[in-house]
Amino acid sequence: MVQDVKLKMSNPKGPNRQKGVLGKSSSESPAEPSKGAANVRAVERALDILKAFSAKNYSMSASELMHKVDLSRPTLYRLLKTLENNDFIASSGEPLKFRLGPAVAQMAHAWSSALDLSEIAQPILENLWTITGETVVLFQLQGLDRVCIAELASQHALNYKMGVGYKEHISVGASGRAILAFTDLGEEFENEPLAKINHKKLNLKKELELIRRKGYALSQEEVIEGAVAIAAPFFNNTGEVIGAIAVFGPSVRMKKTEISKYVTDLLQASKALSIALGADV
């Protein structure tokens, strides 16, 4: 448990004679903030402590926390004790380390249970669709497949559509491999060359390494003849990949210049969705 911190304060030379700013006695100092304002400030400080933790910094000492929150040591310990008493913080070890407590997990479970992935992604997909003018698709990982759960079709006369409910193995296509590259499943398929693509075989192991390095996947005429696709993964609050956002278009429009430009927008979209889902990216 967090230990109470006692401050040693020098005694004033006389009752109510401690000097304040501008030489006035403490009894004449300006009125302190209202109790309500002080309570709000305490809540803000407590939230700052909770938000200091992340997937990378899941366990910290008081000194490490002080580098992340602008609080004095006594105030930090006082708030940590309150948070621990309410199960929002847990502490253990020697030296003492702090981490998020079970109350945070309960709130995260309640929050994630109410999530509607396609609804959360909708404004992000719409923005990407407006920028690219091409078909934008949201895929979700289900077992060894990726399933289309939302789609915004291009308004061009020549376009490609998957259709909500479309399902394909995660080793196939840009959107599949964008997911596969960030799972532990890749080892099951890495040594298996895929079917001929543009008259050459794709080495899946090297392809997945490239995707992990770049952060996105590219496929050409693999799932649909004449189509080019780029896709980037998105992650949930535990850091697990749960799907991919993809942009599809015909090769006559999706040339190198366009692909290079759309990749930047795609990566921004996938990052925005990951953040919306609570990922630490």
Stockholm file with secondary structure:
# STOCKHOLM 1.0

chainA/1-281         MVQDVKLKMSNPKGPNRQKGVLGKSSSESPAEPSKGAANVRAVERALDILKAFSAKNYSMSASELMHKVDLSRPTLYRLLKTLENNDFIASSGEPLKFRLGPAVAQMAHAWSSALDLSEIAQPILENLWTITGETVVLFQLQGLDRVCIAELASQHALNYKMGVGYKEHISVGASGRAILAFTDLGEEFENEPLAKINHKKLNLKKELELIRRKGYALSQEEVIEGAVAIAAPFFNNTGEVIGAIAVFGPSVRMKKTEISKYVTDLLQASKALSIALGADV
#=GR chainA/1-281 SS CCCCCCCCCCCCSSTTCCBCGGGCBGGGSCCCCCHHHHHHHHHHHHHHHHHTCCSSSSSBCHHHHHTTSCCCHHHHHHHHHHHHHTTSEEEETTTTEEEECHHHHHHHHHHHHTCCHHHHHHHHHHHHHHHHCSEEEEEEEETTEEEEEEEECCCSSSCCCCCTTCEEETTSHHHHHHHHTTSSGGGGTTTSCCSCBTTBCCCHHHHHHHHHHHSCEEEESSSSTTEEEEEEEEECTTSCEEEEEEEEEETTTCCHHHHHHHHHHHHHHHHHHHHHTTCCC
#=GC SS_cons         CCCCCCCCCCCCSSTTCCBCGGGCBGGGSCCCCCHHHHHHHHHHHHHHHHHTCCSSSSSBCHHHHHTTSCCCHHHHHHHHHHHHHTTSEEEETTTTEEEECHHHHHHHHHHHHTCCHHHHHHHHHHHHHHHHCSEEEEEEEETTEEEEEEEECCCSSSCCCCCTTCEEETTSHHHHHHHHTTSSGGGGTTTSCCSCBTTBCCCHHHHHHHHHHHSCEEEESSSSTTEEEEEEEEECTTSCEEEEEEEEEETTTCCHHHHHHHHHHHHHHHHHHHHHTTCCC
//
